Amino acid sequence: MNNLNADTEHMRQVLEMSQNCKSQDVPISGLLTYKGEVVCKASNQREKAQSPLGHVEIELIQKAASHTAQWRLQDTCLYVLIEPCIMCTGAIFQARIPRVVFGAKNPKGGALCFVQAHRKTLNINHSVEIISGFFETEIQDLLSNFFSHKRKNSK
């Protein structure tokens, strides 16, 4: 399977996982591959764990490090619903993940594209290949519906 086909299939899985989230957390899911094979899946856990660190990317990085028994996650690819935030971007660079695929940009909190574009100025040696633009309409609808429902129920 070529990269585009694999990326599309993995992002379809991520979208379906996110659509099927039943928790109070923002429905953002992801998966991580090692040498092309899916080794872990996760979803946001902030509300469930009552932890600001409960982002899907952090969950995936911890699981993958356990799976591979190493903190340098070379030969991996992280797939996530939306562009990672600044905290998760830092973790991605620290874990040396070489490739990240996400569905839609995150205009309110995404940082991965910015950090990658400015990594030399920021003195970051590691580089991340970024692929994006999968299922953007479906993702926008999913997140809009989630927050609309949340606002209705908080009144």
C-alpha positions as a Markdown table, in Angstrom:
| # | Residue | x | y | z |
|---|---|---|---|---|
| 1 | Met | 0.0 | 0.0 | 0.0 |
| 2 | Asn | 1.5 | 3.4 | -0.9 |
| 3 | Asn | 1.7 | 6.3 | 1.5 |
| 4 | Leu | -1.4 | 8.1 | 0.2 |
| 5 | Asn | -3.6 | 5.0 | 0.5 |
| 6 | Ala | -2.2 | 4.1 | 3.9 |
| 7 | Asp | -2.6 | 7.7 | 5.1 |
| 8 | Thr | -6.2 | 7.8 | 3.9 |
| 9 | Glu | -7.1 | 4.5 | 5.5 |
| 10 | His | -5.5 | 5.4 | 8.8 |
| 11 | Met | -7.1 | 8.8 | 8.8 |
| 12 | Arg | -10.5 | 7.1 | 8.1 |
| 13 | Gln | -9.9 | 5.0 | 11.2 |
| 14 | Val | -9.1 | 8.1 | 13.2 |
| 15 | Leu | -12.2 | 9.9 | 12.0 |
| 16 | Glu | -14.4 | 6.8 | 12.8 |
| 17 | Met | -12.8 | 6.5 | 16.3 |
| 18 | Ser | -13.5 | 10.2 | 16.9 |
| 19 | Gln | -17.1 | 10.0 | 15.7 |
| 20 | Asn | -17.7 | 7.1 | 18.0 |
| 21 | Cys | -16.2 | 8.7 | 21.2 |
| 22 | Lys | -18.8 | 8.6 | 24.0 |
| 23 | Ser | -16.9 | 10.5 | 26.7 |
| 24 | Gln | -17.1 | 14.1 | 27.8 |
| 25 | Asp | -13.8 | 14.8 | 26.2 |
| 26 | Val | -13.4 | 16.6 | 22.9 |
| 27 | Pro | -13.7 | 13.8 | 20.4 |
| 28 | Ile | -10.1 | 13.8 | 19.0 |
| 29 | Ser | -8.6 | 10.4 | 18.4 |
| 30 | Gly | -5.4 | 9.1 | 16.8 |
| 31 | Leu | -3.2 | 6.2 | 16.1 |
| 32 | Leu | 0.5 | 5.6 | 15.8 |
| 33 | Thr | 2.2 | 3.2 | 13.4 |
| 34 | Tyr | 5.7 | 1.7 | 13.9 |
| 35 | Lys | 7.3 | 0.4 | 10.7 |
| 36 | Gly | 4.0 | 0.7 | 9.0 |
| 37 | Glu | 1.9 | -1.3 | 11.5 |
| 38 | Val | -0.6 | 0.2 | 13.9 |
| 39 | Val | 0.8 | -0.3 | 17.4 |
| 40 | Cys | -1.6 | 1.9 | 19.4 |
| 41 | Lys | -4.8 | 3.9 | 19.3 |
| 42 | Ala | -6.1 | 6.5 | 21.8 |
| 43 | Ser | -8.5 | 9.3 | 22.3 |
| 44 | Asn | -8.4 | 12.5 | 24.4 |
| 45 | Gln | -8.5 | 11.7 | 28.2 |
| 46 | Arg | -8.4 | 15.2 | 29.8 |
| 47 | Glu | -11.9 | 15.0 | 31.3 |
| 48 | Lys | -11.7 | 11.3 | 32.2 |
| 49 | Ala | -8.3 | 11.6 | 33.8 |
| 50 | Gln | -8.8 | 15.2 | 35.0 |
| 51 | Ser | -5.4 | 16.0 | 33.6 |
| 52 | Pro | -4.3 | 18.8 | 31.3 |
| 53 | Leu | -1.8 | 16.3 | 29.8 |
| 54 | Gly | -4.6 | 13.9 | 28.6 |
| 55 | His | -4.3 | 14.8 | 24.9 |
| 56 | Val | -4.4 | 12.0 | 22.4 |
| 57 | Glu | -0.9 | 12.7 | 21.2 |
| 58 | Ile | 0.6 | 12.3 | 24.7 |
| 59 | Glu | -1.3 | 9.1 | 25.2 |
| 60 | Leu | 0.0 | 7.7 | 21.9 |
| 61 | Ile | 3.6 | 8.7 | 22.5 |
| 62 | Gln | 3.5 | 7.0 | 25.9 |
| 63 | Lys | 2.0 | 3.8 | 24.6 |
| 64 | Ala | 4.4 | 3.7 | 21.6 |
| 65 | Ala | 7.4 | 4.3 | 23.8 |
| 66 | Ser | 6.3 | 1.3 | 26.0 |
| 67 | His | 5.6 | -0.8 | 22.9 |
| 68 | Thr | 9.0 | -0.1 | 21.3 |
| 69 | Ala | 10.9 | 0.1 | 24.6 |
| 70 | Gln | 12.6 | 3.3 | 23.5 |
| 71 | Trp | 11.8 | 7.0 | 23.8 |
| 72 | Arg | 13.1 | 7.9 | 20.3 |
| 73 | Leu | 10.2 | 6.9 | 18.2 |
| 74 | Gln | 12.0 | 6.6 | 14.9 |
| 75 | Asp | 10.2 | 4.6 | 12.1 |
| 76 | Thr | 6.8 | 5.9 | 13.4 |
| 77 | Cys | 4.0 | 8.0 | 12.1 |
| 78 | Leu | 1.4 | 9.7 | 14.2 |
| 79 | Tyr | -2.1 | 10.1 | 12.8 |
| 80 | Val | -4.4 | 12.5 | 14.6 |
| 81 | Leu | -7.7 | 14.2 | 13.8 |
| 82 | Ile | -6.5 | 17.8 | 14.0 |
| 83 | Glu | -3.2 | 19.7 | 14.1 |
| 84 | Pro | -1.4 | 19.2 | 17.4 |
| 85 | Cys | -1.2 | 22.0 | 20.0 |
| 86 | Ile | 2.0 | 23.5 | 21.3 |
| 87 | Met | 2.3 | 20.9 | 24.2 |
| 88 | Cys | 1.8 | 18.0 | 21.9 |
| 89 | Thr | 4.1 | 19.5 | 19.3 |
| 90 | Gly | 6.9 | 19.7 | 21.9 |
| 91 | Ala | 6.3 | 16.0 | 22.7 |
| 92 | Ile | 6.4 | 15.0 | 19.0 |
| 93 | Phe | 9.7 | 16.8 | 18.6 |
| 94 | Gln | 11.1 | 15.4 | 21.8 |
| 95 | Ala | 10.1 | 11.8 | 20.8 |
| 96 | Arg | 11.7 | 12.3 | 17.4 |
| 97 | Ile | 8.6 | 11.3 | 15.5 |
| 98 | Pro | 9.6 | 11.7 | 11.9 |
| 99 | Arg | 6.1 | 12.0 | 10.3 |
| 100 | Val | 2.7 | 13.4 | 11.4 |
| 101 | Val | -0.5 | 13.1 | 9.5 |
| 102 | Phe | -3.6 | 15.1 | 10.5 |
| 103 | Gly | -6.9 | 15.8 | 9.0 |
| 104 | Ala | -7.6 | 19.5 | 9.6 |
| 105 | Lys | -5.7 | 22.6 | 10.7 |
| 106 | Asn | -6.4 | 23.8 | 14.3 |
| 107 | Pro | -6.7 | 27.6 | 14.0 |
| 108 | Lys | -7.3 | 28.1 | 17.7 |
| 109 | Gly | -4.5 | 26.0 | 19.1 |
| 110 | Gly | -2.5 | 24.2 | 16.4 |
| 111 | Ala | 1.2 | 24.7 | 16.6 |
| 112 | Leu | 2.9 | 21.9 | 14.6 |
| 113 | Cys | 3.1 | 23.6 | 11.3 |
| 114 | Phe | 4.4 | 26.8 | 12.9 |
| 115 | Val | 7.1 | 25.1 | 14.8 |
| 116 | Gln | 8.2 | 23.0 | 11.9 |
| 117 | Ala | 8.4 | 26.1 | 9.7 |
| 118 | His | 10.4 | 28.0 | 12.3 |
| 119 | Arg | 12.5 | 25.1 | 13.7 |
| 120 | Lys | 15.8 | 26.6 | 12.6 |
| 121 | Thr | 15.0 | 29.9 | 14.4 |
| 122 | Leu | 13.9 | 27.9 | 17.4 |
| 123 | Asn | 17.2 | 25.9 | 17.4 |
| 124 | Ile | 15.4 | 22.6 | 16.9 |
| 125 | Asn | 17.5 | 20.0 | 15.1 |
| 126 | His | 14.7 | 17.5 | 14.5 |
| 127 | Ser | 12.4 | 17.9 | 11.5 |
| 128 | Val | 8.9 | 16.5 | 11.1 |
| 129 | Glu | 7.3 | 15.6 | 7.8 |
| 130 | Ile | 3.7 | 16.9 | 7.9 |
| 131 | Ile | 0.8 | 15.7 | 5.8 |
| 132 | Ser | -2.6 | 17.2 | 6.2 |
| 133 | Gly | -6.0 | 17.8 | 4.6 |
| 134 | Phe | -7.9 | 14.6 | 5.2 |
| 135 | Phe | -11.7 | 14.6 | 5.8 |
| 136 | Glu | -11.7 | 18.3 | 6.7 |
| 137 | Thr | -15.5 | 18.9 | 6.2 |
| 138 | Glu | -16.3 | 15.8 | 8.3 |
| 139 | Ile | -13.9 | 16.9 | 11.0 |
| 140 | Gln | -15.3 | 20.5 | 11.1 |
| 141 | Asp | -18.9 | 19.1 | 11.3 |
| 142 | Leu | -17.9 | 16.7 | 14.1 |
| 143 | Leu | -16.2 | 19.3 | 16.3 |
| 144 | Ser | -18.9 | 21.9 | 15.6 |
| 145 | Asn | -21.6 | 19.5 | 16.6 |
| 146 | Phe | -19.7 | 18.5 | 19.7 |
| 147 | Phe | -19.3 | 22.1 | 20.9 |
| 148 | Ser | -22.8 | 23.1 | 19.9 |
| 149 | His | -24.2 | 20.2 | 22.0 |
| 150 | Lys | -21.9 | 21.0 | 24.9 |
| 151 | Arg | -23.1 | 24.7 | 24.9 |
| 152 | Lys | -26.8 | 23.6 | 24.8 |
| 153 | Asn | -26.3 | 21.3 | 27.7 |
| 154 | Ser | -24.4 | 23.8 | 29.8 |
| 155 | Lys | -27.4 | 26.3 | 29.9 |
